[in-house]
């Protein structure tokens, strides 16, 4: 019996979230405080294959790829910090609240998240949302969540999947990136697309006004919209949370590399096989695949495509 290609691990779920930063050393310290102390690579140089993505002929940047020191099945993914060096770093899109077209957040799974959140608050971190518990439809999934802000304004969510965590006796603290949230025009269209890329399970699917987020919209002069949110999961990596607003919000995709969360990446064991698989699905690349030699037998390979909402998504193979 034949099986879908995604079951062979051609694409490995969410690999990392890209975050634009203005001061790399300060951001590395900030994310180390969230458990991301495993520096997979720290590369400075020209990044090929980005002319169509960025609108610039060349891009020179410092890129630091981080993973959690204590990853779990609920926090499988990492973070890629990017500081552009050959032009000004584009700003965080003005008026961004949550769920508009663009990348919304970094979500980190944390056991006993209230204690972790309170510790960060005592140390001076900016709070965006106090801890609160929610029961998510349609499976009555129990989670707790809160938000802080990174040094450049990115929203950092701490989530504790209480219904899932009970079966995993891990110590308290952060466990790595659980998911990325991003705004879309049609939840149904996005779900169909990413299911074809291996995100074949759904943890929740709910719609309504998420009241703890209301201050974010009111701060930019908008009435809080109704939002449909779902969590699409891969058996191999982190998850995706597409968000559809009603009424639709303004375009907050911004320029590639802008401050805050600007992209996400799917993982691949072999980039060539992953690119071939995308081609079979009718997904065209934007630019050519890129190989970067990190030295010492280490390598970083990536390619980009557009999703149905014109978000630039990368596929990444890291051997380091």
N, C-alpha and C positions, 0 to 999 in steps of 0.2 A: 504494500500500500504506500503510495507517495504521500509526502508530508509537505506543508508549506515551507518555503525556504527559511522563514524567520525562525522555525523550530531548530534549524541547524546553527543558529547563532550568527547569521550573516550580519545583522544589525543588532546591537547589544543594548538597546534602550538608551535612556539619557546618560551621557558620559560626563558632561560638565556644563556649567553656565558661564558665559563670558561677561565680565564686569569691567567697564572702563574706569580707570583711576587717575588721579592727578598727582599723587605722591606714592610711588610704588612701595617704598619702605614702610610708610605709615599704614598702607593697606595690608601689607604682609603681616604687620604686627596685629592689626585689627582682626584679621581672619585667623591668625594663630590663636587668638583668644576664644575663637569659636571652634577650636579643635583642629584646624587645618594647618598642621605643622609638618606634614610630609611634603617637602618641595620636590616634586617629580622632575621638573626642570626649571631653569631660570635662563632664558634666552634673550639676547639682544641682537637684532639684525633686521634685514629686509624680509618682509613677509610677501611671498609671491602669490599669484593667483587671485589677488583682491581688487584688481582695477575695476572690474564690473560691479563688485560688491560695494566698494567705497566711493567710486567716482574719482579716484586719484590714481595717477599713473604708478606711483610707488607708495609703499607704506613701510616705514621703519619704526619698530616698536620694541619695547621690553615686555616680554611675556613671561609670567610666572604661573606655572600650573601646579595647583595644590590639591592634595587629597587629605581626608581625615586620618588622624592617627588611630581612631577607634571606629572604623566603618562597620556597619551591620547591614543585614538584608533590608532594613528600613532606611538606610542612609548610604546608598551605594555610589553616589556620584560626587564629582569634584567641582572645583572652581578654577577658571582661567582669568587671571588679572592681566589687563592690557593697558600699557601707558604708551601713547603715540609720541614719537620723538621728532618727526620731521615736519610737523605742523601742529597747530593748537588742537588740544583735545576738544572734540565737540561737546557742548554742554548737555546736561540732562534735559530732555524736551520740556519746555515750559508748559505748565498746566497739567502735568501727569498726576493722576490720582491712583487708579487701579482698574485694570480690565479694558482699557482702550487698546487699539491695535499697537502692539509692541510687547516687549518682555517686561513682566510686572515685578518679579521678585526672585530672590534665592530662598528656598525653603529647606531648613535643616531639621532633621529629626533629633529630638532631645528627650531623653528620659528624665522625668521629674523637671519638666521645662519651667515651671513656676519658680523653683529655687534658682535655676540657672539664669532666668530672666532677671530676677531680683538682684542677683549678684552683679550683673552687668549694669543695672540701673545704679546701684550703689557706687560703682566705679566710674560713673559719669556718662554712660552711653545714652544717646537720645532715644526716648521711647516714642513709638508710633501707635502702639496698641497695647493696653494692659492685658494680662492673661484672662482668657475666657474659654469656657467649654461649649462645644456645639455637638448636636446629634444630627448626622447627615443622612439625608434620604438617598436611595430608597431602602437601604439595609440597616438603618439606625446605627451607623458607624459612629463611635464615640471618639472625639478628638478634643484636645486642648491646644490653644494657639495664642501667640503674642507676636509683636513686631518691635524691632529696633531699626535704627538707620545706620548705614555704614558711613565712612568719612566723606563720601561724595554723593550721598543722598539715596543710595540704593535701599530698597525695602528688604529687610531680612526677617523672614518668618521663622519662628520656632514652633514646631508642631510635635505633639505627642499623640500617636495613634494608640489610644488606650485600649481599644478593642483588640488590636494586633499585638501590642507590646506585652500583654499579659502572658503570652506563650514564649517570650524571649527573655530569659533572666539575665539581662545585661546590667552593668553598673550604671549609676546615674551619670548624665552628661550628654554632650553632643555626639552624634553618630554619623555625620556626613550629610550630603545633600539628598533629600528625599524626592523633591520634584521642582520643576520650574513652572510658573504660571505665565500665560501670555494671552493677550486679547485677540479675539477672532471675530469675523463677520457672521459666521454660521457654525454653530457647534456641531450640527449634523455633518456638514461637509468636512470639518476638521477631524471629527471622529473617524469617518470613513477613510480619510487619507492616512492618518497615523495608525489605524488598525492594519492597513496594508504594509506598514513599516514595522510591524511586530508588537504594537501596543494593543494587545488583544483582550485585556481584562479591564474592568471598570469598578473602582471602589465606591464611588458615589456619583450621583447626578441629581443636582437640585437647582432650584430657581427661586429668586426672591431678592429683596433688599437685605444686604448683609449689614445690619445696623452698626456693628463696631467699626465699619469702614466709613460711615457717614461723614465724620470730620474731614477725611481726606478730600472728599468731593466738595464739601462746603468751603474748604480752604481755598479752592480754585474757582469758587463762584458757580458751582453746578449743583443741581438737585440730584441726590443719590439715585442712581438708576437701579432697575431690577437687573440682576445678573444670573445667567445660567452658568454654573460651574460643574465640571466633572473631573475625575481623576482617572486617566488612562495609564495602565500599568503594563510593563514588559516583564517577562520572566527572567530577563538577563540583566537589567540595569534599573536606573531611576525612572521616575514617572513624569507625565505631562499633565498640566492642569489648564486646558483651554477655558477662556472666559468670554461669554458673549453678553454685551450690554444692551438694554432696552430702556430708553432710546440709545442708539449707537453713540459712542464717544468719539472725540477727534483723534486723528492719526498721531500716535506717539511713538512711532517706530524710530524716528530720528536717524542720524547718520551712523554708519558702522563705527564702533569704537567710542561712542559717546559715553560720558560719565554715567555710572550706574549700570544696571543690567541691560545688555544690548543684543545678546544672541544666546543660543544654546546649541549643543552638539550631540549627535548620536554616536555611539561607540561602534568600532569595527575591529575584529581581530585581524582582518586583512582588507586594506582599503580597496585593492583592485577588485576583490570579490564583491565588496559592498557597492562599488560604483557600477559594476556589471549588473548587480541585482536591482539597483535603482533604475538603470536603463531598461531592464525587462519590465519594470512597472510603469514605464513612460515618464519617469522623473529625470529631467535634464539638468546637467551641471551648469553652474554659473562660473565660467573660468575653467582652468585646468587643475587637476590634482597637483598637490605640492608635496615635495619631500624635503625636510630640513634635517640635516645631519647635526646632531647635538654633541657629537664627539664620544669617544669611549664605547663605540658600538651602539649608542643610543640614537633613536630617530623619532621624529614627529611628522606624521603625514596627515593631510587633510584635503577635503574638497567641499564645495558649497553647492547648495541647490535652493530654490525658492519653494516655500510651501503655498497652500492655496490662498493665504492672505499676504503674499509677497514678503513674508519674513525670510531673511537669509538664515538658513540652518546649515551647520557644517556636519560632516562625518569625519571622525578622528580615529586614527590608529597611532597610539603612543607605545613605543618600546623603550622604556627607560626605568 
